[in-house]
Each structure stands twice: as structure tokens, then as C-alpha cells.
Amino acid sequence: MIRIPQVFAKGLRGRNVVLSASIAAGFGFTLFGYDQGVMSNVITNNDFLNLFPQMNNSSVSGIVVAIYEIGCLMGALTQIWLGDKLGRKNAMMLGMIIMTIGTVIMTSSYNLGQFIVGRIITGVGNGINTATVPTYQGECAPPHIRGALVLVSGALISGGIMISYWVGLGMSFVDSSASWRFPIAFQLFFAFAVVIMLFCIPESPAWLVKHDNLVEARQVLSSLYDCPEDDPSVDATINTTQQSLAEISAFQFKDLFTGGPTQNFRRAAISFLAQAFQQLTGCNLITYYATTLFEDSIGLSPFLSKLLAACNGTEYFIAAMAAVFLVDRLGRRTTMLWGAAGLGVTMVILTITVHFANQGNKPASYVACVMLFVFNSIFAFGWLGQTWLYPAEVTPLGVRAQAASLSTVANWLFNFLVVMITPPSFDSINEYTYTIFAVLNLCLIFPVVYFYFPETTRRSLEEMDLIFAEAHNENLSYIKHAATRPRISGEDLDIELRAAFAVGKAGVEAKAAHMETARPGVLRRLTTEARVTQVKKARVPIVKLDRKESNETAVESEKEKEETKEERELEGVRKLEETEKTEDDNMP
């Protein structure tokens, strides 16, 4: 298979390599955001509505806008089977080519059918990209900055939305079809930027290791870590990645539904729900229909509605960038929890204020406008970037591409649902549409995240494999274990991964056998009960324990010595009695 080569920037190392990969991902996310926001102004454009009068019907408008998500869904689904075969860079290139074709069809449309076809094709390309880009960046970024880098890229989604709003506002002064054709065509700028960057970045090292291209993987890791190719950190990363792959058989679709130490189904389900919940917060209720909400729901003038939508997009972008500096400190789980609570409360306030605004209450309409800004700020901190990073962090390497594709499927499936029902919902129940999302945030999203979503902040991808395996083997709470387990890396992590998967296959004795050749310090993670079992059955030497654990083990050892001594004495007495009995029997 022909792969896209790295033609330019081959001499970059360390931070510069990570930066170039992040720039490529950033353009991809900006394109995604732009494509989401551009229809907000297009569907209220007079030239567009004159050319396509069917769009004045709320149901038709909802379907035409939402059909894009079906294309995205189709594109994401293809990556379940093609993602690992194509490679990360090839998949992104394919996505950009398809998006370019779709954009050209939409821009040149003179009937609604052609426009719909163009939106579907564009969606297919974007679905491929959104299933690939987060995985690629998650596999290239070092663990300690992965969160920040992906969150920056996620924030650029809001940057794309902001750009689309301002472009739409500016083109609203143009009295021709260019007022809506140019905003749609402008997304090609971001697609071309991604294509150029693909020739400046390396392939994912994890993908290379998975496909046994160890020479290139070593080169990529060397450039990422800015160290020699034979550096121990490179060896440790390759060994750890190989260990994760060795414990997970070649992917079959049914593997996504397996449990055991890998916990594939649990982890794939969590990543799926993370993306689904992002949409069920109601974010695209505002993103796709911001101008419509200001104009129809709150009752502002067309120009003021477009201006406020652009300002809202700008504030959204600023809040998203500010979140980059806080999310890694607060953690993914914490921000998602507080985000769901805040978004739910905001939707309650919107229901009340829009209700009174529709009755002519001006102060209520002002508060409603403010709440739309507040909603975007909370969403930017709580749910915007995290749900693109979280699936790549929580899923195992062997099924990561497929799980990421499924999670993206969830994003587009629920995106389609929300975007399609919004226009007819406002026509039918008006402000009570906000109530639906208030209930979803407070009664569904918050409790599920609280009980099922473990923390992944500052954990390596392989550490998450270990956390899920240990929690499964020792019947621990996944949430608590992820929060309290000491961090581990390098050879220690490699050894513990082997041991954890051994427990899943053959019990504590198998783990003891694996640990027998390990460095003694690794044994700190074992429970006292497991250590005693090792002493009795596998005879693994126990060293480097903490003081309390050493005392416990010493007591157990003394008891074992006393038991052995008593057994020997009893054995000696039994033999003596047997000898005396034999002599008595032989006497005449």
C-alpha cells in the first residue's frame, strides 16, 4: 500500500515535531467547526431562501441541515474496518479529498437535490477525519502534554465556528448568490492546509508498531522524544506498545464486545457515550441555529442576530482556549461533571426567560441572550475538547481506531438527531425545547459520568490498559482505582502489564510466575494476600516492601516457619512410632 511520505520538515525534533502534528490536527478541527457553523447564516440568507424556497419549511430545513451528519456517520463507520489498514495519514488525506468534492458540488448548486448530495459527500469526508485526527494526535503527543494539545485542537472547533459566523456576517452585505456560495467554498482553505501538512508530519508511531514497521517507529519516536534511536525510552515505548498488542488478538468486530482484563466493551461503551453526551448537552442546538435563535426565539432583528451570533462564536473560542489551561489541572471527569450540571441549569434559565421574552418582556430577552453566551462558555470548559481526547485515552490500542470510529459514529448519530428535531421542536413547543436538554444534562449525563467515567488525566495510554486490567482482576472500582493508583512507566509498566494480563488468564499463580523475573520494586502493587500466596505457592522472593507490608510479610514468614517446624516434628514422631510398631511386630 502506498503511504503518504514525509517530504518536508524531516529535520524537526522534539517539541517541533509535536507542534507540526498539532498544527495539522488543528486545521482539521477548524475545518470541522467551520463546516458546523457555516449553515447558521446560510439558512437565513435571502438569496439562498429565494433559490431554495423549500427551506422555509422547518422540517425540510432540519433535514437538509442534519443530512450532513448522516454523511459524517457513514464516513466514521468506514474507519472501523479501514482505519488501521489505511494508516492515520492516508485516512486523513482520503477525508480531505472527499470533502473537497462535496464542497465543490454544494458551491455550484442550483437545485436542492444537488445541494443535499454535496452535503452528504462533504459529511463522509469529515466523518473520516473526525474518526482519525483525535486518534492520531493522541498517539503522537507525550502523555504529560497530550491533554493540552488535543484540547487546543478541540478549541479550534470553536475557532472554526467563530470564523464561519464572521464570514457569514460579512457576506450578508453582498447582494448576490456569492453571499452564501463563498462561505461554503471558503472551507476548502482549511482542507488544502491539512493536505499540505500531511507531507510535513510523521506517521503515528503506535500504528507503525502495530504493523511491525519497527524501524520507522523507532525513527518517529526518536524525533518525538529528541533522543537517539537506541535510547531506553524508545525501547520502553515500543516494548510497552508491543505488550499491549500481544495481549490483544487481531481485531475482529466481536472483540469490541469482550470483557476480561482488556475490558474492550466497557471502554468502547464509555468512549461511545462520551461523544453521544456531547451532543445531548444541546451544544449544536446553538451552533447550527444561533442566528435563528436570536432572531426567531428571542425576537431580535436579522442584522443584530447575525452580529450577536458572531460575538457568541468569538466568546466561545476565547472560553475554549482558556479551558486549555485548566482542564489538565481539574481533570477530564471533573470538568465533564461540572459542565453537565452547569449546562442543565443554563437550559432551565433559558426555558424561563424565553417564555417571558415571547410575552414581550425585554429584560427577560436580555437575560436569554446572556444565557446563550453562558451556555457556550460552560460547554467550552466542560465538553468541547474532552470528548475528542477522552475516547483515544480510555480505549486499548488493539481496538483504539475502531472504538474511536464508533465514538465518532455516536457523535454524528446524536448530532443528526439534535439538528433535525430542533426546527420542528421550536415550531411545536418553542421554549420548552430547552427543557428537554435540561433534563438530559441533569438526569442522564451527570449520573452516568459520575458512576462510569474514570479519570484519564496525565495517564499514558498503556497505564489505562493496566488500570482496567487490575480493576477487573482484583474486583476494584474502576473510578476509584484510576484516581488512586500510583503512576508507573517504562520497564515497571511493561512488567506489570504482563502480570496483570497473566492474572486474567490463569490467576495469581501465573502472575507470581511472571513477577519472579521482574525487578523487586514492581511487587509493591501486589496486595498482601497475593504476596502471601506467592510465598506459599510460587516461592517468589519479596523485597522492597514498605515498613507495614514488610512487618506483615515477616509475620507470615515466621508463621510458615513455625508450621514447617511443627510438621517436621510430627513427621518425626510418626516415623518413630511406625519403627517401634514394626520392631514390636517382629518380636517372637
C-alpha positions as CSV (number, residue, x, y, z in Angstrom):
1,M,0.0,0.0,0.0
2,I,1.3,3.5,-0.9
3,R,1.6,5.7,2.1
4,I,2.0,9.5,2.2
5,P,5.7,10.2,2.7
6,Q,7.1,12.9,5.0
7,V,8.7,15.1,2.3
8,F,9.2,18.3,4.3
9,A,10.4,19.2,7.8
10,K,12.3,15.9,8.2
11,G,14.8,17.6,10.5
12,L,12.3,18.6,13.1
13,R,12.7,17.0,16.5
14,G,11.1,17.1,20.0
15,R,8.6,19.9,20.5
16,N,8.8,20.9,16.9
17,V,7.5,17.5,15.7
18,V,4.7,17.6,18.2
19,L,3.9,21.1,17.1
20,S,3.7,20.2,13.4
21,A,1.4,17.3,14.2
22,S,-0.8,19.5,16.3
23,I,-1.0,22.2,13.5
24,A,-2.2,19.5,11.1
25,A,-4.8,18.3,13.6
26,G,-5.7,21.9,14.4
27,F,-6.5,22.7,10.8
28,G,-8.6,19.6,10.7
29,F,-10.6,20.6,13.7
30,T,-11.0,24.2,12.5
31,L,-12.5,22.7,9.2
32,F,-14.9,20.7,11.3
33,G,-16.0,23.7,13.3
34,Y,-16.3,25.9,10.2
35,D,-18.5,23.3,8.5
36,Q,-20.8,23.1,11.5
37,G,-21.2,26.9,11.9
38,V,-21.5,27.9,8.2
39,M,-25.1,26.8,7.8
40,S,-26.2,29.1,10.7
41,N,-26.1,32.1,8.4
42,V,-26.7,30.3,5.1
43,I,-30.2,29.1,6.1
44,T,-31.3,32.6,6.9
45,N,-29.7,34.2,3.8
46,N,-32.4,35.7,1.5
47,D,-30.6,34.7,-1.8
48,F,-30.4,31.2,-0.5
49,L,-34.0,31.1,0.5
50,N,-35.1,32.6,-2.8
51,L,-33.2,29.9,-4.7
52,F,-34.4,27.1,-2.4
53,P,-37.9,28.2,-1.1
54,Q,-38.4,24.7,0.3
55,M,-36.0,25.7,3.1
56,N,-38.7,28.0,4.6
57,N,-40.4,24.8,5.9
58,S,-38.9,23.9,9.3
59,S,-39.0,20.2,8.7
60,V,-37.2,20.5,5.3
61,S,-34.7,22.9,6.8
62,G,-34.0,20.5,9.6
63,I,-33.4,17.5,7.3
64,V,-31.2,19.5,4.9
65,V,-29.0,20.8,7.7
66,A,-28.9,17.4,9.5
67,I,-28.3,15.2,6.4
68,Y,-24.7,16.3,6.6
69,E,-24.4,14.3,9.9
70,I,-25.6,11.2,8.1
71,G,-22.7,11.6,5.7
72,C,-20.4,12.1,8.7
73,L,-21.8,8.9,10.2
74,M,-21.1,7.0,7.0
75,G,-17.5,8.3,6.9
76,A,-16.9,7.4,10.6
77,L,-18.3,3.9,10.1
78,T,-15.8,3.2,7.2
79,Q,-12.9,3.7,9.6
80,I,-14.0,0.8,11.8
81,W,-12.7,-1.5,9.1
82,L,-10.4,0.8,7.1
83,G,-8.8,2.9,9.8
84,D,-6.0,0.5,10.7
85,K,-5.5,-0.7,7.1
86,L,-5.0,2.8,5.6
87,G,-2.9,4.4,8.4
88,R,-3.7,7.7,10.1
89,K,-2.2,10.0,7.4
90,N,-3.8,8.1,4.4
91,A,-7.1,8.2,6.1
92,M,-6.9,12.0,6.7
93,M,-5.9,12.5,3.0
94,L,-8.9,10.5,1.8
95,G,-11.2,12.5,4.0
96,M,-9.9,15.8,2.7
97,I,-10.3,14.7,-1.0
98,I,-13.9,13.6,-0.4
99,M,-14.6,16.9,1.5
100,T,-13.3,18.9,-1.5
101,I,-15.5,17.1,-3.9
102,G,-18.6,17.7,-1.7
103,T,-17.8,21.4,-1.2
104,V,-17.5,21.9,-5.0
105,I,-20.9,20.3,-5.5
106,M,-22.6,22.4,-2.8
107,T,-21.0,25.7,-4.0
108,S,-22.2,25.1,-7.6
109,S,-25.7,24.0,-6.6
110,Y,-28.8,25.4,-8.4
111,N,-31.3,22.8,-7.1
112,L,-31.9,21.5,-3.6
113,G,-31.2,17.9,-4.6
114,Q,-27.7,18.8,-5.7
115,F,-27.1,20.7,-2.5
116,I,-28.2,17.8,-0.4
117,V,-25.9,15.4,-2.3
118,G,-23.0,17.8,-1.8
119,R,-23.7,18.0,2.0
120,I,-23.7,14.2,2.3
121,I,-20.4,13.8,0.4
122,T,-18.8,16.5,2.5
123,G,-20.1,14.8,5.6
124,V,-18.5,11.5,4.6
125,G,-15.1,13.2,4.3
126,N,-15.5,15.0,7.6
127,G,-16.6,11.8,9.3
128,I,-13.4,10.1,8.2
129,N,-11.3,13.0,9.5
130,T,-13.0,13.2,12.9
131,A,-12.6,9.5,13.4
132,T,-8.9,9.7,12.6
133,V,-7.5,13.1,13.7
134,P,-8.0,12.7,17.5
135,T,-6.5,9.2,17.5
136,Y,-3.5,10.4,15.5
137,Q,-2.8,13.3,17.9
138,G,-3.4,11.1,20.9
139,E,-0.8,8.6,19.7
140,C,1.8,11.3,18.8
141,A,1.6,13.5,21.8
142,P,3.6,12.8,25.0
143,P,1.3,11.9,28.0
144,H,2.2,15.0,30.0
145,I,1.0,17.4,27.3
146,R,-1.4,15.3,25.4
147,G,-4.4,16.8,27.1
148,A,-3.4,20.4,26.4
149,L,-2.5,19.7,22.8
150,V,-5.7,17.9,21.9
151,L,-7.7,20.5,23.9
152,V,-6.1,23.3,21.8
153,S,-7.2,21.4,18.7
154,G,-10.6,20.9,20.2
155,A,-10.8,24.6,20.9
156,L,-10.1,25.2,17.3
157,I,-13.5,23.7,16.5
158,S,-15.0,26.8,18.2
159,G,-12.5,28.8,16.3
160,G,-13.9,27.4,13.0
161,I,-17.4,28.2,14.2
162,M,-16.3,31.8,15.0
163,I,-14.8,32.2,11.6
164,S,-17.9,30.9,9.8
165,Y,-20.1,33.4,11.7
166,W,-18.0,36.4,10.9
167,V,-17.6,35.3,7.2
168,G,-21.4,34.9,7.1
169,L,-22.0,38.3,8.7
170,G,-19.6,40.0,6.2
171,M,-21.1,38.3,3.2
172,S,-24.6,39.2,4.3
173,F,-23.9,42.7,2.8
174,V,-23.3,41.2,-0.7
175,D,-26.5,41.2,-2.8
176,S,-25.9,38.1,-4.9
177,S,-25.6,34.3,-4.6
178,A,-22.0,34.8,-3.6
179,S,-23.3,35.8,-0.2
180,W,-23.9,32.1,0.5
181,R,-21.7,30.4,-2.0
182,F,-18.4,32.0,-0.9
183,P,-18.9,31.0,2.8
184,I,-19.4,27.4,1.8
185,A,-16.4,27.4,-0.6
186,F,-14.1,29.0,2.0
187,Q,-13.8,25.7,3.9
188,L,-11.5,24.5,1.1
189,F,-8.8,26.7,2.5
190,F,-8.6,24.5,5.7
191,A,-8.8,21.3,3.6
192,F,-5.8,22.3,1.5
193,A,-3.9,23.3,4.6
194,V,-4.3,19.8,6.1
195,V,-3.2,18.2,2.8
196,I,0.0,20.3,2.8
197,M,0.7,19.5,6.4
198,L,0.3,15.7,5.8
199,F,3.6,15.9,3.9
200,C,5.3,17.6,6.9
201,I,4.4,15.1,9.7
202,P,5.3,11.5,10.5
203,E,3.0,8.6,10.7
204,S,1.6,7.5,14.1
205,P,4.3,5.5,16.0
206,A,1.6,3.3,17.6
207,W,0.2,2.4,14.1
208,L,3.7,1.7,12.9
209,V,4.4,-0.7,15.8
210,K,1.1,-2.4,15.3
211,H,2.0,-3.1,11.7
212,D,5.6,-4.3,12.6
213,N,7.3,-1.3,11.0
214,L,9.7,-1.0,13.9
215,V,12.5,0.7,12.0
216,E,10.3,3.7,11.1
217,A,8.5,3.6,14.5
218,R,11.9,3.9,16.2
219,Q,12.8,6.8,13.9
220,V,9.5,8.6,14.7
221,L,9.8,8.1,18.5
222,S,13.4,9.3,18.3
223,S,12.3,12.5,16.7
224,L,9.3,12.9,19.1
225,Y,11.5,12.4,22.2
226,D,14.5,14.2,20.7
227,C,16.8,11.3,21.6
228,P,18.9,8.6,19.9
229,E,17.0,5.7,18.3
230,D,18.6,3.2,20.8
231,D,17.6,5.3,23.8
232,P,15.9,3.3,26.6
233,S,12.8,5.5,26.4
234,V,12.3,4.5,22.8
235,D,12.8,0.8,23.6
236,A,10.4,1.1,26.6
237,T,7.7,2.7,24.5
238,I,8.0,0.1,21.7
239,N,8.1,-2.8,24.2
240,T,5.1,-1.4,26.1
241,T,3.1,-0.9,22.9
242,Q,4.0,-4.4,21.7
243,Q,3.0,-5.9,25.0
244,S,-0.4,-4.2,24.7
245,L,-0.8,-5.6,21.2
246,A,0.4,-9.0,22.2
247,E,-2.2,-9.3,24.9
248,I,-5.0,-8.4,22.4
249,S,-5.6,-10.7,19.5
250,A,-6.0,-9.5,15.9
251,F,-9.1,-7.3,15.7
252,Q,-12.5,-8.8,14.9
253,F,-15.6,-6.8,15.3
254,K,-16.7,-9.1,18.1
255,D,-13.6,-8.0,20.1
256,L,-15.3,-4.7,20.8
257,F,-17.8,-6.7,23.0
258,T,-15.3,-8.6,25.1
259,G,-14.5,-8.2,28.8
260,G,-11.7,-9.8,30.7
261,P,-8.5,-7.8,31.5
262,T,-8.8,-5.7,28.4
263,Q,-12.4,-4.6,29.2
264,N,-12.9,-3.7,25.5
265,F,-16.7,-3.4,25.7
266,R,-16.7,-1.3,28.8
267,R,-14.1,1.1,27.4
268,A,-15.7,1.2,23.9
269,A,-19.0,1.9,25.5
270,I,-17.6,4.8,27.6
271,S,-16.0,6.4,24.6
272,F,-19.3,6.0,22.7
273,L,-21.3,7.6,25.5
274,A,-18.8,10.5,25.8
275,Q,-19.4,11.6,22.2
276,A,-23.1,10.9,22.4
277,F,-23.4,13.0,25.6
278,Q,-21.5,15.9,24.0
279,Q,-24.4,16.2,21.5
280,L,-27.1,15.6,24.1
281,T,-25.9,18.6,26.1
282,G,-27.6,20.7,23.4
283,C,-24.4,22.3,22.0
284,N,-25.5,22.1,18.3
285,L,-28.9,23.4,19.1
286,I,-27.0,26.7,19.4
287,T,-24.1,26.1,17.0
288,Y,-26.3,25.4,13.9
289,Y,-29.2,27.7,14.8
290,A,-27.5,30.6,16.7
291,T,-28.8,33.2,14.2
292,T,-32.2,31.7,14.2
293,L,-32.4,31.5,18.0
294,F,-31.5,35.2,18.3
295,E,-33.9,36.2,15.6
296,D,-37.0,33.9,16.0
297,S,-36.8,32.6,19.5
298,I,-35.7,35.9,21.3
299,G,-37.1,38.3,18.7
300,L,-34.1,40.4,17.6
301,S,-33.5,42.0,14.2
302,P,-31.8,40.0,11.4
303,F,-28.6,42.1,11.5
304,L,-28.4,42.2,15.3
305,S,-29.0,38.4,15.3
306,K,-26.1,37.8,12.9
307,L,-23.8,40.2,14.9
308,L,-24.7,38.5,18.2
309,A,-24.1,35.1,16.7
310,A,-20.6,36.2,15.6
311,C,-19.9,37.7,19.0
312,N,-21.2,34.5,20.6
313,G,-18.8,32.4,18.4
314,T,-15.9,34.7,19.4
315,E,-16.6,34.4,23.1
316,Y,-17.0,30.6,22.6
317,F,-13.5,30.4,21.1
318,I,-11.9,32.5,23.9
319,A,-13.5,30.3,26.5
320,A,-12.3,27.2,24.8
321,M,-8.7,28.5,24.7
322,A,-8.9,29.4,28.3
323,A,-10.1,25.9,29.1
324,V,-6.8,24.5,27.8
325,F,-5.0,25.8,30.9
326,L,-7.5,24.4,33.4
327,V,-8.7,21.1,32.1
328,D,-5.5,19.2,32.8
329,R,-5.4,20.6,36.3
330,L,-9.0,19.8,37.0
331,G,-9.2,16.5,35.1
332,R,-11.5,15.2,32.4
333,R,-14.0,13.7,34.7
334,T,-14.4,16.7,37.0
335,T,-14.9,19.2,34.1
336,M,-17.4,16.9,32.4
337,L,-19.4,16.6,35.7
338,W,-19.5,20.3,36.4
339,G,-20.1,21.0,32.8
340,A,-23.2,18.8,32.7
341,A,-24.6,20.4,35.8
342,G,-23.9,24.0,34.6
343,L,-25.4,23.3,31.1
344,G,-28.5,21.8,32.7
345,V,-29.1,24.8,34.9
346,T,-28.5,27.2,32.0
347,M,-31.1,25.4,29.9
348,V,-33.6,25.8,32.8
349,I,-33.0,29.5,32.9
350,L,-33.3,29.7,29.1
351,T,-36.7,28.0,29.3
352,I,-38.0,30.6,31.8
353,T,-36.5,33.7,30.2
354,V,-37.5,32.8,26.6
355,H,-41.0,32.1,27.9
356,F,-41.3,35.7,29.3
357,A,-39.4,37.2,26.3
358,N,-42.1,35.8,24.0
359,Q,-44.6,37.7,26.0
360,G,-42.8,41.0,25.3
361,N,-40.7,41.1,28.5
362,K,-37.5,42.9,27.3
363,P,-35.3,42.2,30.4
364,A,-36.1,38.5,30.0
365,S,-34.9,38.6,26.4
366,Y,-31.6,40.2,27.5
367,V,-31.1,37.5,30.1
368,A,-31.8,34.9,27.5
369,C,-29.2,36.4,25.2
370,V,-26.7,36.3,28.1
371,M,-27.6,32.7,28.8
372,L,-26.7,31.7,25.3
373,F,-23.2,33.1,25.9
374,V,-23.0,31.4,29.3
375,F,-24.0,28.1,27.8
376,N,-21.2,28.2,25.2
377,S,-18.7,29.2,27.9
378,I,-19.6,26.2,30.1
379,F,-19.7,23.9,27.2
380,A,-16.2,25.0,26.1
381,F,-14.8,24.2,29.6
382,G,-16.7,21.0,30.2
383,W,-17.4,19.2,27.0
384,L,-15.8,20.7,23.9
385,G,-12.3,19.3,23.7
386,Q,-12.5,16.5,26.3
387,T,-14.8,14.3,24.3
388,W,-12.4,14.2,21.4
389,L,-9.5,13.4,23.7
390,Y,-11.2,11.0,26.1
391,P,-12.0,8.1,23.7
392,A,-8.4,7.9,22.5
393,E,-7.2,7.9,26.1
394,V,-9.7,5.4,27.5
395,T,-9.6,2.7,24.8
396,P,-7.0,-0.1,24.4
397,L,-4.5,0.1,21.5
398,G,-5.7,-3.1,19.8
399,V,-9.2,-1.7,19.2
400,R,-8.5,2.0,19.6
401,A,-9.1,3.0,15.9
402,Q,-12.3,1.0,15.8
403,A,-13.5,2.3,19.2
404,A,-12.7,5.9,18.2
405,S,-14.7,5.4,15.0
406,L,-17.6,4.1,17.0
407,S,-17.5,7.0,19.3
408,T,-17.4,9.4,16.3
409,V,-20.4,7.5,15.0
410,A,-22.2,8.3,18.2
411,N,-21.3,12.0,17.8
412,W,-22.8,12.2,14.3
413,L,-25.8,10.0,15.1
414,F,-26.9,12.1,18.0
415,N,-25.7,15.3,16.2
416,F,-28.2,14.3,13.4
417,L,-30.9,13.7,15.9
418,V,-30.5,17.1,17.7
419,V,-30.1,19.2,14.5
420,M,-33.0,17.5,12.7
421,I,-35.5,17.9,15.6
422,T,-34.6,21.4,16.6
423,P,-36.6,23.5,13.9
424,P,-39.8,21.5,14.2
425,S,-39.4,21.3,18.0
426,F,-39.3,25.1,18.3
427,D,-42.3,25.3,16.0
428,S,-44.2,22.9,18.2
429,I,-43.2,23.6,21.8
430,N,-41.0,26.7,21.4
431,E,-39.1,27.5,24.7
432,Y,-39.8,24.0,26.2
433,T,-37.2,22.6,23.7
434,Y,-34.6,23.9,26.2
435,T,-36.3,21.9,29.0
436,I,-35.6,18.7,27.1
437,F,-31.9,19.3,27.2
438,A,-32.0,20.5,30.8
439,V,-33.4,17.1,31.8
440,L,-30.8,15.2,29.7
441,N,-28.0,17.1,31.3
442,L,-29.1,16.8,34.9
443,C,-30.8,13.4,34.9
444,L,-28.8,11.4,32.4
445,I,-25.4,12.8,31.6
446,F,-24.3,13.8,35.1
447,P,-25.1,10.5,36.9
448,V,-23.7,8.3,34.1
449,V,-20.4,10.2,34.1
450,Y,-20.2,10.1,37.9
451,F,-20.6,6.4,38.1
452,Y,-18.9,5.1,35.0
453,F,-16.3,7.5,33.6
454,P,-12.7,7.0,35.1
455,E,-10.1,9.8,35.2
456,T,-7.5,9.7,32.4
457,T,-5.6,12.9,33.0
458,R,-1.8,12.5,32.9
459,R,-2.1,8.8,32.3
460,S,-0.2,7.1,29.5
461,L,-2.3,5.1,27.1
462,E,-0.7,1.9,28.4
463,E,-1.3,2.9,32.0
464,M,-5.1,2.9,31.3
465,D,-4.7,-0.7,30.0
466,L,-3.1,-1.6,33.3
467,I,-5.8,0.2,35.4
468,F,-8.7,-1.5,33.7
469,A,-6.9,-4.9,33.9
470,E,-6.1,-4.6,37.6
471,A,-9.6,-3.3,38.5
472,H,-11.1,-6.3,36.7
473,N,-8.7,-8.8,38.2
474,E,-9.0,-7.6,41.8
475,N,-12.7,-6.6,41.6
476,L,-11.9,-2.9,42.3
477,S,-13.9,0.2,41.5
478,Y,-12.7,1.4,38.1
479,I,-13.4,5.0,39.1
480,K,-11.5,4.8,42.4
481,H,-8.6,2.8,41.0
482,A,-8.0,5.3,38.2
483,A,-8.0,8.1,40.8
484,T,-5.7,6.5,43.4
485,R,-3.3,4.2,41.6
486,P,0.3,5.4,41.6
487,R,1.7,6.4,38.2
488,I,4.1,4.0,36.5
489,S,6.1,3.9,33.3
490,G,8.9,2.2,31.4
491,E,10.0,-1.3,32.3
492,D,8.0,-1.4,35.5
493,L,4.8,-0.7,33.5
494,D,5.8,-3.3,30.9
495,I,6.3,-6.0,33.7
496,E,3.1,-5.1,35.4
497,L,1.1,-5.2,32.2
498,R,2.4,-8.8,31.6
499,A,1.5,-9.7,35.2
500,A,-2.0,-8.1,35.0
501,F,-2.9,-10.0,31.8
502,A,-1.5,-13.2,33.3
503,V,-3.9,-12.9,36.2
504,G,-6.8,-12.5,33.8
505,K,-5.7,-15.8,32.1
506,A,-4.5,-18.1,34.9
507,G,-4.9,-16.5,38.3
508,V,-2.5,-15.3,41.0
509,E,0.0,-18.2,40.5
510,A,0.5,-17.1,36.9
511,K,1.1,-13.6,38.0
512,A,3.6,-14.8,40.5
513,A,5.4,-16.7,37.8
514,H,5.6,-13.6,35.6
515,M,6.8,-11.5,38.5
516,E,9.5,-13.9,39.5
517,T,11.9,-12.5,37.0
518,A,10.8,-8.9,37.5
519,R,12.5,-6.2,39.3
520,P,11.6,-6.4,43.0
521,G,10.3,-2.9,43.2
522,V,7.4,-3.8,40.9
523,L,5.9,-6.0,43.7
524,R,4.8,-3.0,45.6
525,R,1.5,-3.0,43.8
526,L,0.5,-6.5,44.9
527,T,-1.8,-6.9,47.8
528,T,-0.7,-8.6,51.0
529,E,-2.9,-11.6,50.3
530,A,-1.3,-12.0,46.8
531,R,2.2,-11.8,48.3
532,V,1.4,-14.5,50.9
533,T,0.0,-16.7,48.1
534,Q,3.2,-16.2,46.2
535,V,5.4,-17.1,49.2
536,K,3.4,-20.3,49.8
537,K,2.9,-21.4,46.2
538,A,5.3,-19.8,43.8
539,R,8.2,-19.0,46.2
540,V,8.8,-15.6,44.7
541,P,11.2,-13.5,46.9
542,I,9.5,-10.5,48.4
543,V,11.7,-7.4,48.8
544,K,11.4,-3.6,48.9
545,L,8.1,-3.6,50.7
546,D,7.1,-0.6,52.8
547,R,7.5,-0.9,56.6
548,K,4.0,-2.0,57.4
549,E,3.9,-4.5,54.5
550,S,7.3,-5.8,55.5
551,N,6.1,-6.5,59.0
552,E,3.0,-8.3,57.7
553,T,5.1,-10.4,55.4
554,A,7.6,-11.1,58.2
555,V,4.8,-12.3,60.5
556,E,3.5,-14.6,57.7
557,S,7.0,-16.0,57.1
558,E,7.5,-16.7,60.8
559,K,4.2,-18.5,61.0
560,E,5.1,-20.5,58.0
561,K,8.5,-21.5,59.6
562,E,6.7,-22.5,62.8
563,E,4.2,-24.6,60.8
564,T,7.0,-26.2,58.9
565,K,8.9,-27.0,62.1
566,E,5.8,-28.5,63.7
567,E,5.1,-30.6,60.6
568,R,8.7,-31.9,60.7
569,E,8.4,-32.8,64.4
570,L,5.1,-34.5,63.9
571,E,6.6,-36.4,60.9
572,G,9.5,-37.5,63.1
573,V,7.2,-38.7,65.9
574,R,5.1,-40.6,63.3
575,K,8.1,-42.3,61.8
576,L,9.4,-43.2,65.3
577,E,6.0,-44.8,66.2
578,E,6.0,-46.7,63.0
579,T,9.5,-48.0,63.7
580,E,8.6,-49.1,67.2
581,K,5.5,-50.8,66.0
582,T,7.5,-52.7,63.3
583,E,10.0,-53.8,65.9
584,D,7.2,-55.0,68.2
585,D,5.6,-57.0,65.4
586,N,9.0,-58.7,64.6
587,M,9.5,-59.8,68.2
588,P,8.8,-63.5,68.9
